[in-house]
Amino acid sequence: MLAAIIPNLWFFAAAAAVTYLADTYLHQRGSYLVNRLAKVRAGLSIRFLIRQMLLVLLVARSGLGEDRIFYVTVVMVLMFYALQAPHGAIVTLLRLRRRLPVVTRNIDLTGIRIPDAPPRGLLNRSAEKMLHLDVFAMVGVIITLQTRDNIYGFAGLGISLFLAVGYIAALLPYLRPSRLVPNAEKVLTAVDGWLAEYRPTVMLYFSGSKESAYQVNMWLDTMDRLEGRPLIVLRERAIAQQLGTTDVPVLCVPGGVHLMNLDLSTVRVALYAANVGKNIHMLRVPTMKHVFIGHGDSDKLASVNPYSKAYDEVWTAGRAGRDRYALADVGVRDEDIVEVGRPQLAPIQPYSGAQRHAVPTVLYAPTWEGWDDNPGNTSLLLAGENIVKRLLNADSPVRVLYKPHPFTGTRSAKAKAVHERIIALVEKAAAERATDARWAKESAGLSADRTAAKAELARISARLGELMGAADTGRDEAEQSRDSQADPARQEELTRLRREWNGAYWRSFGWWEHRVITGSEPALYDCFNESDAMVSDISSVVSDFIASGKPYAVTDSAELGAEEFKRQNTAVRAAVILTNSARELDELLAAVADPAADRLADERRELKRYLLGPDEPTSMEQFEAATQALSAKSLARNAGVEQRLGEPEAAAAPDDSAPSAEIAGAAETAGDAGDAGDAEINDLDSPVRG
């Protein structure tokens, strides 16, 4: 504005260039300023319009207020801005009409026609692209002001207007009915048809934010190994995009009404990995049994949430989970708790009694800060830096792996700052060790192996990208649902490649090199296997690490004192207890260096059985048995209800053959399930399908 008022042509040109570049930069970075500007009525369209009006002001102040270029610029700018409305309307309509009411994976939707999406370049950041077409007009008019030749301004204005009209014209063909996806009713009918054919028997139900996707991902392998016909039901589209690879059918249904109108009458058992409000949309269905399986096992209050009494059963890893609910007295009955082990812990390798390399590796895996400022939530705030400094400065060399919780720093700015300082500490120590003469010989000896490992990582990553469809970024949600089909061979290759990737990753750098691991790969359990010991705090990470049998330390961040801390938290009873100063770390390092100094080895073995259950039968076998037993109770309950209501028994059979025999057998297997079913009959008048 100042440049236009003066007027100074080149000052204006430079200022305009800065504003163009700043807008582009902020949008590419996804800066919060973009949303803040929009909230104060200085959104993208307004900013561009102001810049265009200032161009008109510059023309007037440059002595051309009565010239033809002035009037043409005003008219063309207004026409260009007027074109934003139909462009925005078409883009919005296309996005709405390309959105299915569900997102699916491994589900056959060939019964409905889903055409290809418009080219990604037309819809991705479309408003920015449309508005930036005014750059030709800006440049043309500025050249005209410099040369006093109107042809440049007319040309620039004409090009901007022509391209804007062309952009709209390019979008119009995709509004034809043949290029749009079917309406919600047709899609849901197709999904119901698939459900009727597939007849799912056990369902994993999940709802949460995109950051919580790990909570459902940890159950994918277990669901894949379950007998029967498993189904995964999600409630958020963001979770569907974050979901790991699986051959199990996945159905994401964001709308509560849509979900409650789907025919899930063949599902006998519904598994819940999180206590969230949207669970009520499924908990209201009486024809299936509902089970809380959680997403980890720890002594945090979340592990004894009173919400859990809404479920028919609560499955815990071992005896500790049962006792935890008894102590909490939150209304969960002992007879409703079933110990099933932790099937996800199968990849964790048992402790051999000796450290893996000449230099011990200690994993620091703190949990996040939580929803409040309770000092016991995480060790990061009060002890994190002390822990890392003591490990890095230990008398004998130690390798540090730092893998924080993915939520770290999302709520607390202080936690985020500490997290960043710890990263700086580890990276600085890694850089210093890389130039330390003590490690030069080892580095030279492994140089060829590390180079080969890095090349293998690149090859495996490229192949994983191909299999995961990383290169095909042009497909929208509807196309992904249409094209995603179960492929066991692909899944098997993915599993093998991930295993190979993990091995290559650890070989790609020295066994003495410190590392910060903040991504999803390598996974937490892979870090367990690479480590000789772990430092953490009260979270399910500790319970999971106990499966390895390796020494571990837990921080008493709330400073309860060792005895009270152990009394309140079962998982730390075989741990080295750290104060916030972390001076007790020497005991942990001594246990790693010399098994004879490991005074807590027997306690860890006993605690492992108490927390995670026996090694035999395997956790997967226990989980499968619990699923089958509860499925039998569900069948018995439904049979009893139908008998009392005079409905045909055939509707309750999961298979097309001999329904009456199966129901009768289920009732006999369930034992007292019929009596339990009597007590569970409720809300029979609610409009629940099935």
C-alpha positions as CSV (number, residue, x, y, z in Angstrom):
1,M,0.0,0.0,0.0
2,L,2.8,2.4,0.9
3,A,4.5,1.7,-2.4
4,A,1.3,2.3,-4.4
5,I,0.6,5.6,-2.6
6,I,4.2,7.0,-3.1
7,P,4.1,5.6,-5.9
8,N,7.3,3.6,-6.3
9,L,7.0,0.9,-9.0
10,W,9.9,-1.3,-8.0
11,F,9.2,-1.0,-4.3
12,F,5.7,-2.2,-5.1
13,A,7.0,-5.1,-7.3
14,A,9.3,-6.3,-4.6
15,A,6.6,-6.1,-1.9
16,A,4.2,-8.0,-4.1
17,A,6.8,-10.7,-4.7
18,V,7.4,-11.0,-1.0
19,T,3.7,-11.4,-0.3
20,Y,3.3,-14.1,-3.0
21,L,6.2,-16.1,-1.7
22,A,5.1,-15.7,2.0
23,D,1.6,-17.0,1.2
24,T,3.1,-20.0,-0.8
25,Y,5.5,-20.8,2.0
26,L,2.9,-20.6,4.8
27,H,0.5,-23.0,2.9
28,Q,3.3,-25.5,2.0
29,R,4.3,-25.6,5.7
30,G,0.7,-25.9,6.8
31,S,1.3,-23.0,9.2
32,Y,-1.2,-22.2,11.9
33,L,-1.0,-18.5,10.7
34,V,-3.1,-19.5,7.7
35,N,-6.1,-20.4,9.9
36,R,-5.5,-17.5,12.2
37,L,-5.6,-15.0,9.3
38,A,-8.8,-16.5,8.1
39,K,-10.4,-16.2,11.6
40,V,-9.6,-12.5,11.6
41,R,-11.2,-12.1,8.1
42,A,-7.9,-11.9,6.3
43,G,-8.2,-15.2,4.5
44,L,-6.6,-16.2,1.3
45,S,-9.2,-14.7,-1.1
46,I,-9.2,-11.3,0.8
47,R,-5.4,-11.1,0.7
48,F,-5.3,-11.6,-3.0
49,L,-8.2,-9.2,-3.6
50,I,-6.4,-6.5,-1.5
51,R,-3.2,-7.0,-3.5
52,Q,-5.2,-6.6,-6.8
53,M,-6.9,-3.5,-5.5
54,L,-3.6,-2.0,-4.5
55,L,-2.4,-2.7,-8.1
56,V,-5.4,-0.6,-9.3
57,L,-4.3,2.1,-6.8
58,L,-0.8,2.0,-8.2
59,V,-2.1,2.5,-11.7
60,A,-4.1,5.5,-10.6
61,R,-1.2,7.0,-8.6
62,S,1.1,6.5,-11.6
63,G,-0.8,9.1,-13.6
64,L,-2.9,6.6,-15.6
65,G,-6.2,7.1,-13.8
66,E,-7.9,8.3,-17.0
67,D,-6.1,5.8,-19.2
68,R,-7.7,2.7,-20.8
69,I,-5.4,0.5,-18.9
70,F,-6.9,1.7,-15.6
71,Y,-10.5,0.8,-16.5
72,V,-9.5,-2.5,-18.1
73,T,-7.5,-3.4,-15.0
74,V,-10.5,-2.6,-12.7
75,V,-12.9,-4.6,-14.9
76,M,-10.6,-7.6,-15.3
77,V,-9.7,-7.7,-11.6
78,L,-13.4,-7.8,-10.6
79,M,-14.2,-10.4,-13.3
80,F,-11.2,-12.5,-12.0
81,Y,-12.5,-12.3,-8.5
82,A,-16.0,-13.1,-9.6
83,L,-14.8,-16.3,-11.1
84,Q,-13.6,-17.5,-7.6
85,A,-17.3,-18.2,-6.6
86,P,-18.1,-20.7,-9.4
87,H,-14.7,-22.2,-9.0
88,G,-15.0,-22.7,-5.3
89,A,-18.6,-24.1,-5.7
90,I,-17.5,-26.6,-8.3
91,V,-14.5,-27.8,-6.2
92,T,-16.6,-28.1,-3.1
93,L,-19.4,-30.0,-4.9
94,L,-16.8,-32.4,-6.5
95,R,-15.3,-33.1,-3.1
96,L,-18.7,-33.8,-1.6
97,R,-19.9,-35.9,-4.4
98,R,-16.7,-37.9,-4.5
99,R,-17.0,-38.8,-0.8
100,L,-18.5,-42.1,0.0
101,P,-20.4,-42.6,3.2
102,V,-17.9,-45.3,4.1
103,V,-14.3,-46.0,3.5
104,T,-13.4,-49.7,2.9
105,R,-10.4,-51.9,2.5
106,N,-10.5,-55.6,1.4
107,I,-14.2,-55.3,0.7
108,D,-15.6,-56.0,-2.7
109,L,-17.5,-53.0,-4.0
110,T,-17.7,-54.1,-7.6
111,G,-21.5,-54.1,-7.3
112,I,-21.4,-50.3,-7.6
113,R,-19.8,-48.1,-10.1
114,I,-17.0,-45.8,-8.8
115,P,-15.4,-43.8,-11.6
116,D,-11.8,-42.4,-11.5
117,A,-11.3,-39.2,-9.6
118,P,-10.4,-35.9,-11.3
119,P,-6.6,-35.4,-11.6
120,R,-5.2,-34.6,-8.2
121,G,-3.7,-31.4,-9.6
122,L,-7.1,-30.0,-10.2
123,L,-8.5,-30.4,-6.6
124,N,-5.4,-30.3,-4.4
125,R,-4.9,-26.8,-3.0
126,S,-7.2,-25.6,-5.7
127,A,-8.0,-22.2,-4.2
128,E,-4.3,-21.3,-4.0
129,K,-3.8,-22.3,-7.6
130,M,-6.8,-20.4,-8.9
131,L,-5.8,-17.2,-7.0
132,H,-2.2,-17.4,-8.0
133,L,-3.3,-17.1,-11.7
134,D,-3.4,-13.4,-11.1
135,V,0.4,-13.2,-11.2
136,F,0.3,-12.8,-15.0
137,A,-2.0,-9.7,-14.6
138,M,0.3,-8.3,-11.9
139,V,3.4,-8.7,-14.0
140,G,1.8,-7.4,-17.2
141,V,0.4,-4.2,-15.5
142,I,3.7,-3.5,-13.8
143,I,5.6,-3.8,-17.1
144,T,3.0,-1.4,-18.6
145,L,3.6,1.1,-15.9
146,Q,7.3,0.9,-16.6
147,T,7.2,1.1,-20.4
148,R,3.8,3.0,-20.8
149,D,2.8,0.4,-23.4
150,N,-0.7,-0.9,-22.6
151,I,-0.2,-4.1,-24.6
152,Y,1.7,-5.8,-21.8
153,G,-1.0,-5.0,-19.3
154,F,-3.8,-6.2,-21.6
155,A,-1.9,-9.4,-22.3
156,G,-1.2,-10.1,-18.7
157,L,-4.8,-9.4,-17.7
158,G,-6.1,-11.5,-20.6
159,I,-3.9,-14.5,-19.7
160,S,-5.0,-14.5,-16.1
161,L,-8.7,-14.3,-17.0
162,F,-8.3,-16.9,-19.8
163,L,-6.5,-19.4,-17.4
164,A,-9.1,-18.8,-14.7
165,V,-12.0,-19.6,-17.1
166,G,-9.9,-22.6,-18.4
167,Y,-9.5,-23.9,-14.9
168,I,-13.3,-23.9,-14.3
169,A,-13.8,-25.5,-17.8
170,A,-11.4,-28.3,-16.9
171,L,-13.5,-29.1,-13.8
172,L,-16.9,-29.1,-15.4
173,P,-16.7,-32.5,-17.1
174,Y,-16.2,-34.1,-13.7
175,L,-19.6,-32.9,-12.6
176,R,-21.4,-35.2,-15.0
177,P,-23.4,-37.9,-13.2
178,S,-21.2,-40.6,-14.9
179,R,-18.1,-39.1,-13.2
180,L,-19.6,-39.0,-9.7
181,V,-19.9,-41.8,-7.1
182,P,-23.2,-43.3,-6.3
183,N,-25.3,-41.7,-3.6
184,A,-25.1,-42.9,0.0
185,E,-28.1,-45.2,-0.2
186,K,-26.7,-47.2,-3.0
187,V,-23.3,-47.5,-1.4
188,L,-24.7,-48.6,2.0
189,T,-26.9,-51.1,0.2
190,A,-23.8,-52.5,-1.5
191,V,-22.0,-52.7,1.9
192,D,-25.0,-54.5,3.5
193,G,-25.0,-56.9,0.6
194,W,-21.3,-57.6,1.2
195,L,-22.0,-58.1,5.0
196,A,-24.8,-60.5,4.2
197,E,-22.4,-62.6,2.1
198,Y,-19.3,-62.3,4.3
199,R,-21.2,-62.8,7.6
200,P,-18.6,-61.4,10.0
201,T,-18.4,-63.1,13.4
202,V,-15.9,-61.1,15.4
203,M,-15.4,-57.3,15.1
204,L,-12.7,-54.9,16.2
205,Y,-14.3,-51.5,16.8
206,F,-12.2,-48.4,17.1
207,S,-12.7,-44.6,17.3
208,G,-10.1,-41.9,18.0
209,S,-7.9,-39.1,16.7
210,K,-5.4,-39.7,14.0
211,E,-2.6,-39.7,16.6
212,S,-4.3,-42.7,18.3
213,A,-4.0,-44.9,15.3
214,Y,-1.3,-46.9,17.0
215,Q,-4.0,-48.2,19.5
216,V,-5.8,-50.1,16.7
217,N,-2.7,-50.9,14.7
218,M,-1.3,-53.0,17.5
219,W,-4.3,-55.4,17.2
220,L,-4.1,-55.9,13.4
221,D,-1.9,-59.0,13.5
222,T,-4.1,-60.6,16.2
223,M,-7.2,-60.0,14.2
224,D,-5.5,-61.5,11.1
225,R,-4.8,-64.7,13.1
226,L,-8.3,-65.1,14.6
227,E,-10.4,-67.9,13.3
228,G,-13.9,-67.2,11.9
229,R,-14.6,-64.1,9.9
230,P,-13.1,-61.0,11.5
231,L,-14.0,-57.4,10.6
232,I,-12.5,-54.1,11.6
233,V,-14.9,-51.2,12.0
234,L,-13.5,-47.6,12.3
235,R,-15.3,-44.4,12.9
236,E,-12.9,-41.7,11.6
237,R,-11.6,-41.3,8.0
238,A,-8.2,-40.1,9.4
239,I,-7.8,-43.4,11.2
240,A,-8.5,-45.3,8.0
241,Q,-5.7,-43.4,6.3
242,Q,-3.3,-44.2,9.3
243,L,-4.3,-47.9,9.5
244,G,-1.5,-50.4,9.0
245,T,-1.6,-53.1,6.3
246,T,-3.9,-56.0,6.9
247,D,-5.9,-58.6,5.0
248,V,-8.8,-58.3,7.4
249,P,-11.8,-56.5,5.9
250,V,-11.9,-52.8,7.1
251,L,-15.1,-50.8,7.2
252,C,-14.9,-47.1,8.2
253,V,-18.3,-45.6,8.9
254,P,-18.1,-42.0,10.1
255,G,-21.9,-41.5,10.4
256,G,-23.6,-42.8,13.5
257,V,-26.9,-43.3,11.7
258,H,-25.2,-45.1,8.9
259,L,-23.5,-47.4,11.3
260,M,-26.6,-48.2,13.3
261,N,-28.5,-49.1,10.1
262,L,-25.9,-51.6,8.8
263,D,-26.8,-55.2,9.2
264,L,-24.2,-56.6,11.7
265,S,-26.5,-59.3,13.0
266,T,-24.0,-62.1,12.4
267,V,-21.4,-60.5,14.6
268,R,-21.1,-62.4,17.9
269,V,-18.2,-60.6,19.6
270,A,-17.2,-56.9,19.4
271,L,-13.7,-56.0,20.7
272,Y,-13.0,-52.4,21.8
273,A,-9.4,-51.0,22.0
274,A,-10.3,-47.7,23.5
275,N,-12.9,-46.1,25.9
276,V,-14.4,-43.3,23.7
277,G,-17.8,-41.8,23.4
278,K,-18.6,-43.2,20.0
279,N,-18.5,-46.7,21.4
280,I,-22.1,-46.2,22.5
281,H,-23.2,-46.5,18.8
282,M,-22.1,-50.2,18.9
283,L,-22.7,-50.9,22.6
284,R,-26.4,-50.4,22.1
285,V,-26.6,-53.6,19.9
286,P,-27.8,-56.4,22.2
287,T,-27.2,-59.3,19.7
288,M,-23.4,-59.3,20.2
289,K,-21.2,-59.5,23.3
290,H,-19.0,-56.5,23.9
291,V,-15.4,-56.8,25.2
292,F,-12.9,-54.2,26.3
293,I,-9.4,-55.3,25.3
294,G,-7.6,-51.9,25.6
295,H,-4.4,-50.8,24.0
296,G,-1.9,-51.7,26.6
297,D,-1.6,-52.9,30.2
298,S,-0.4,-50.5,32.9
299,D,-1.1,-49.2,36.4
300,K,-2.4,-45.9,35.1
301,L,-5.9,-44.9,36.0
302,A,-6.9,-45.4,32.4
303,S,-6.5,-49.1,32.9
304,V,-9.3,-49.1,35.4
305,N,-11.7,-46.7,33.8
306,P,-15.2,-47.0,35.2
307,Y,-16.4,-46.9,31.6
308,S,-15.3,-50.5,31.4
309,K,-18.4,-51.8,33.3
310,A,-20.4,-51.0,30.1
311,Y,-18.9,-54.1,28.5
312,D,-19.9,-57.7,28.9
313,E,-16.3,-58.7,29.6
314,V,-13.0,-57.1,30.2
315,W,-9.9,-59.0,28.9
316,T,-6.7,-58.4,30.7
317,A,-3.2,-59.9,30.1
318,G,-2.7,-61.6,33.4
319,R,-3.8,-61.8,37.1
320,A,-2.5,-58.3,37.7
321,G,-5.3,-56.8,35.5
322,R,-7.9,-58.6,37.5
323,D,-6.5,-57.5,40.8
324,R,-6.2,-53.9,39.5
325,Y,-10.0,-53.7,38.9
326,A,-10.7,-55.3,42.3
327,L,-8.6,-52.7,44.1
328,A,-10.0,-49.8,42.1
329,D,-13.6,-50.9,42.8
330,V,-15.1,-49.2,39.8
331,G,-18.0,-51.6,39.2
332,V,-16.3,-54.2,37.0
333,R,-17.2,-57.6,38.4
334,D,-14.5,-60.3,38.8
335,E,-16.5,-62.8,36.9
336,D,-16.5,-60.5,33.9
337,I,-12.7,-60.4,33.7
338,V,-10.9,-62.9,31.5
339,E,-7.1,-63.3,31.4
340,V,-6.0,-63.8,27.8
341,G,-2.3,-62.7,27.8
342,R,-1.0,-60.2,25.2
343,P,-0.9,-61.7,21.7
344,Q,0.9,-58.6,20.4
345,L,4.0,-59.5,22.5
346,A,5.0,-62.5,20.4
347,P,7.7,-60.5,18.4
348,I,9.6,-59.6,21.7
349,Q,12.7,-61.8,22.0
350,P,13.4,-63.3,25.4
351,Y,16.5,-62.2,27.4
352,S,19.6,-64.4,26.8
353,G,21.3,-63.2,30.0
354,A,24.1,-61.4,28.1
355,Q,24.3,-58.0,26.4
356,R,24.1,-58.0,22.6
357,H,27.3,-56.0,21.9
358,A,30.4,-54.8,23.6
359,V,28.7,-51.6,24.5
360,P,25.3,-52.0,26.3
361,T,22.3,-50.4,24.7
362,V,19.8,-48.7,27.0
363,L,16.4,-47.6,25.6
364,Y,14.8,-44.5,27.1
365,A,11.1,-44.7,26.2
366,P,9.1,-42.2,28.3
367,T,5.3,-41.8,27.9
368,W,3.7,-38.5,27.1
369,E,2.6,-35.7,29.5
370,G,-1.1,-36.8,29.7
371,W,-4.2,-34.6,29.9
372,D,-3.2,-33.0,33.1
373,D,-0.1,-31.8,34.9
374,N,0.2,-34.7,37.3
375,P,4.0,-35.2,37.8
376,G,3.5,-38.9,37.8
377,N,2.3,-39.0,34.2
378,T,5.8,-38.9,32.6
379,S,9.4,-38.9,33.6
380,L,10.2,-36.5,30.8
381,L,9.5,-33.3,32.6
382,L,11.3,-33.8,35.9
383,A,13.8,-36.5,35.2
384,G,14.2,-36.9,31.4
385,E,17.3,-34.7,30.9
386,N,18.9,-36.2,34.0
387,I,18.4,-39.7,32.8
388,V,19.9,-39.0,29.4
389,K,22.8,-37.1,30.7
390,R,23.7,-39.8,33.2
391,L,23.5,-42.5,30.5
392,L,25.6,-40.4,28.1
393,N,28.2,-39.6,30.8
394,A,28.4,-43.1,32.4
395,D,31.8,-44.4,33.5
396,S,31.6,-47.2,30.9
397,P,30.4,-46.4,27.4
398,V,26.6,-46.8,26.9
399,R,24.6,-46.5,23.7
400,V,21.3,-44.6,24.2
401,L,18.2,-45.1,22.1
402,Y,15.6,-42.4,22.7
403,K,12.1,-43.3,21.6
404,P,9.4,-41.0,23.1
405,H,5.6,-41.5,23.0
406,P,4.1,-40.2,19.7
407,F,1.9,-37.8,21.7
408,T,4.9,-36.2,23.4
409,G,4.6,-32.4,23.4
410,T,1.1,-32.3,21.9
411,R,-0.5,-30.8,25.0
412,S,2.3,-29.3,27.0
413,A,4.7,-26.7,25.6
414,K,7.1,-27.5,28.4
415,A,7.1,-31.2,27.6
416,K,7.8,-30.3,24.0
417,A,10.7,-28.1,25.0
418,V,12.3,-30.9,27.2
419,H,11.8,-33.4,24.4
420,E,13.6,-31.1,22.0
421,R,16.5,-30.6,24.4
422,I,16.8,-34.4,24.9
423,I,17.0,-34.8,21.1
424,A,19.7,-32.2,21.0
425,L,21.7,-33.9,23.8
426,V,21.5,-37.3,22.1
427,E,22.4,-35.9,18.7
428,K,25.3,-33.9,20.1
429,A,26.7,-37.0,21.9
430,A,26.3,-39.1,18.7
431,A,28.2,-36.5,16.7
432,E,31.0,-36.4,19.3
433,R,31.2,-40.2,19.4
434,A,31.5,-40.3,15.6
435,T,34.7,-38.3,15.8
436,D,36.1,-40.1,18.9
437,A,39.3,-42.1,18.1
438,R,38.1,-44.9,20.4
439,W,35.5,-45.9,17.8
440,A,37.5,-45.3,14.7
441,K,38.6,-48.9,14.4
442,E,35.1,-50.3,14.8
443,S,33.8,-47.7,12.3
444,A,36.4,-48.7,9.7
445,G,35.7,-52.4,10.2
446,L,32.0,-52.0,9.7
447,S,32.2,-49.4,6.9
448,A,31.4,-51.9,4.1
449,D,28.6,-53.6,6.1
450,R,27.0,-50.2,6.9
451,T,27.2,-49.1,3.2
452,A,25.6,-52.4,2.1
453,A,22.9,-52.1,4.8
454,K,22.0,-48.5,3.6
455,A,21.8,-49.7,0.1
456,E,19.5,-52.6,1.2
457,L,17.4,-50.1,3.2
458,A,16.9,-48.0,0.1
459,R,16.0,-51.1,-2.0
460,I,13.5,-52.4,0.6
461,S,12.0,-48.9,1.1
462,A,11.4,-48.5,-2.6
463,R,9.7,-51.9,-2.8
464,L,7.6,-51.2,0.3
465,G,6.6,-47.9,-1.3
466,E,5.4,-49.8,-4.4
467,L,3.5,-52.3,-2.4
468,M,1.9,-49.6,-0.2
469,G,0.9,-47.5,-3.2
470,A,3.1,-44.6,-2.0
471,A,3.7,-43.6,-5.6
472,D,0.0,-43.5,-6.4
473,T,-0.9,-40.3,-4.6
474,G,-3.5,-39.4,-7.2
475,R,-6.2,-41.8,-5.9
476,D,-8.8,-40.3,-3.7
477,E,-10.7,-42.1,-0.9
478,A,-13.4,-43.5,-3.2
479,E,-10.8,-45.0,-5.6
480,Q,-8.9,-46.5,-2.7
481,S,-12.0,-48.2,-1.4
482,R,-12.8,-49.5,-4.9
483,D,-9.4,-50.9,-5.6
484,S,-8.4,-52.2,-2.2
485,Q,-8.7,-55.9,-2.2
486,A,-7.2,-58.6,0.0
487,D,-4.0,-59.9,-1.4
488,P,-2.4,-62.6,0.9
489,A,0.7,-62.8,-1.3
490,R,1.2,-59.0,-1.0
491,Q,0.7,-59.1,2.7
492,E,3.2,-61.9,3.1
493,E,5.8,-60.0,1.1
494,L,5.1,-56.9,3.2
495,T,5.7,-58.8,6.4
496,R,9.0,-60.2,5.0
497,L,10.2,-56.9,3.8
498,R,9.5,-55.2,7.1
499,R,11.5,-57.8,8.9
500,E,14.4,-57.3,6.4
501,W,14.1,-53.6,6.7
502,N,14.4,-53.8,10.5
503,G,17.5,-55.9,10.3
504,A,19.1,-53.6,7.7
505,Y,18.2,-50.5,9.7
506,W,20.2,-51.6,12.8
507,R,23.1,-52.7,10.6
508,S,23.2,-49.3,8.8
509,F,24.9,-47.7,11.8
510,G,27.4,-48.8,14.5
511,W,26.3,-50.7,17.5
512,W,27.9,-47.9,19.6
513,E,26.0,-45.0,18.0
514,H,23.3,-43.1,19.9
515,R,20.0,-42.8,18.1
516,V,16.8,-40.8,18.3
517,I,13.8,-42.8,17.0
518,T,10.7,-40.7,16.7
519,G,8.9,-42.3,13.7
520,S,6.8,-45.4,13.5
521,E,9.7,-47.4,12.3
522,P,11.6,-49.2,13.8
523,A,8.7,-50.2,16.0
524,L,8.9,-50.1,19.8
525,Y,9.2,-53.9,20.1
526,D,12.1,-53.9,17.6
527,C,13.8,-51.3,19.9
528,F,13.1,-53.7,22.8
529,N,15.0,-56.5,21.0
530,E,17.9,-54.2,20.2
531,S,18.3,-53.0,23.8
532,D,19.8,-54.6,26.8
533,A,17.8,-52.6,29.3
534,M,15.1,-49.9,29.4
535,V,14.3,-46.8,31.3
536,S,10.6,-45.6,31.3
537,D,7.7,-44.6,33.5
538,I,4.3,-45.8,34.4
539,S,2.8,-46.9,31.1
540,S,2.0,-50.1,29.1
541,V,5.6,-49.9,27.7
542,V,6.9,-51.2,31.0
543,S,4.4,-54.1,31.1
544,D,5.3,-55.0,27.5
545,F,9.1,-54.8,28.2
546,I,8.7,-57.2,31.1
547,A,7.9,-59.9,28.5
548,S,11.6,-59.7,27.4
549,G,12.9,-60.5,30.9
550,K,15.6,-57.8,30.6
551,P,16.5,-55.4,33.4
552,Y,14.6,-52.2,33.5
553,A,14.2,-49.0,35.5
554,V,11.1,-46.9,36.2
555,T,11.1,-43.3,37.4
556,D,9.2,-42.3,40.5
557,S,8.5,-38.8,39.1
558,A,5.9,-38.0,41.7
559,E,8.5,-38.8,44.4
560,L,6.3,-41.2,46.3
561,G,9.2,-43.2,47.6
562,A,10.3,-46.6,46.4
563,E,8.1,-48.7,48.7
564,E,4.9,-46.6,48.1
565,F,5.7,-46.4,44.4
566,K,5.9,-50.2,44.2
567,R,2.8,-50.6,46.3
568,Q,0.8,-48.5,43.9
569,N,2.3,-49.8,40.7
570,T,2.5,-53.5,40.1
571,A,4.7,-53.3,37.0
572,V,7.6,-51.7,38.9
573,R,8.0,-54.3,41.6
574,A,11.0,-55.9,39.7
575,A,12.4,-52.6,38.5
576,V,15.2,-50.4,39.6
577,I,13.4,-47.4,41.0
578,L,14.8,-44.0,39.9
579,T,14.3,-40.7,41.6
580,N,14.2,-37.6,39.5
581,S,17.9,-37.2,39.8
582,A,18.4,-40.6,38.1
583,R,21.4,-41.4,40.3
584,E,20.2,-45.0,40.7
585,L,21.0,-45.8,37.1
586,D,24.3,-47.3,38.1
587,E,22.5,-50.3,39.5
588,L,20.7,-50.8,36.2
589,L,24.0,-50.6,34.2
590,A,25.7,-53.0,36.7
591,A,22.9,-55.6,36.1
592,V,23.4,-55.3,32.4
593,A,27.2,-55.6,32.5
594,D,27.2,-58.5,35.0
595,P,24.3,-61.0,35.3
596,A,25.7,-62.0,38.8
597,A,24.9,-58.4,39.9
598,D,21.3,-58.7,38.6
599,R,19.5,-59.1,41.9
600,L,16.1,-58.6,40.4
601,A,16.2,-61.4,37.8
602,D,14.0,-63.8,39.7
603,E,11.5,-61.1,40.6
604,R,11.2,-60.2,36.9
605,R,10.3,-63.8,36.0
606,E,7.6,-63.9,38.7
607,L,6.3,-60.5,37.7
608,K,6.1,-61.5,34.0
609,R,3.8,-64.4,34.8
610,Y,1.6,-62.2,37.1
611,L,1.3,-59.4,34.6
612,L,1.2,-61.2,31.3
613,G,0.0,-64.7,32.2
614,P,1.7,-68.1,31.6
615,D,3.8,-68.8,28.5
616,E,1.6,-71.9,27.8
617,P,-0.9,-72.0,26.3
618,T,0.2,-69.1,24.1
619,S,-1.5,-65.7,24.3
620,M,-3.0,-66.2,20.9
621,E,-4.5,-69.5,21.9
622,Q,-5.9,-68.0,25.1
623,F,-7.3,-65.1,23.1
624,E,-8.9,-67.4,20.5
625,A,-10.4,-69.6,23.3
626,A,-11.9,-66.5,25.0
627,T,-13.4,-65.3,21.7
628,Q,-15.0,-68.7,21.0
629,A,-16.4,-69.0,24.5
630,L,-18.0,-65.5,24.4
631,S,-19.3,-66.2,20.9
632,A,-21.1,-69.3,22.3
633,K,-22.6,-67.1,25.0
634,S,-23.8,-64.6,22.4
635,L,-25.5,-67.4,20.4
636,A,-27.1,-68.8,23.5
637,R,-28.4,-65.4,24.6
638,N,-29.9,-64.7,21.1
639,A,-31.5,-68.1,21.0
640,G,-33.1,-67.6,24.4
641,V,-34.5,-64.2,23.3
642,E,-35.9,-65.5,20.0
643,Q,-37.5,-68.4,21.8
644,R,-39.2,-66.1,24.2
645,L,-40.3,-63.7,21.5
646,G,-41.5,-66.6,19.3
647,E,-39.0,-65.7,16.5
648,P,-37.5,-68.4,14.2
649,E,-34.2,-69.7,15.5
650,A,-32.6,-69.6,12.0
651,A,-32.0,-65.9,12.2
652,A,-29.4,-66.4,15.0
653,A,-27.3,-69.0,13.1
654,P,-23.9,-67.7,11.8
655,D,-23.9,-70.3,9.0
656,D,-26.4,-71.3,6.5
657,S,-26.5,-75.0,7.5
658,A,-28.1,-76.6,10.6
659,P,-28.9,-73.4,12.5
660,S,-31.0,-75.1,15.2
661,A,-28.3,-77.6,16.0
662,E,-25.7,-74.9,16.2
663,I,-27.8,-72.8,18.5
664,A,-28.6,-75.7,20.7
665,G,-24.9,-76.7,20.9
666,A,-23.9,-73.1,21.7
667,A,-26.4,-72.9,24.5
668,E,-25.0,-76.2,26.0
669,T,-21.4,-75.0,25.6
670,A,-22.2,-71.6,27.2
671,G,-23.4,-73.4,30.4
672,D,-25.1,-70.7,32.4
673,A,-25.0,-68.2,29.6
674,G,-28.8,-68.6,29.2
675,D,-29.3,-67.2,32.7
676,A,-26.8,-64.5,32.0
677,G,-28.6,-63.7,28.8
678,D,-31.9,-63.3,30.7
679,A,-30.3,-60.6,32.8
680,E,-28.9,-58.9,29.7
681,I,-32.1,-58.5,27.7
682,N,-32.7,-54.8,27.5
683,D,-33.9,-52.1,25.1
684,L,-35.6,-54.7,22.9
685,D,-37.9,-52.0,21.5
686,S,-34.9,-50.0,20.1
687,P,-34.6,-50.0,16.3
688,V,-31.5,-52.1,16.2
689,R,-31.2,-54.2,13.1
690,G,-30.7,-57.9,13.9
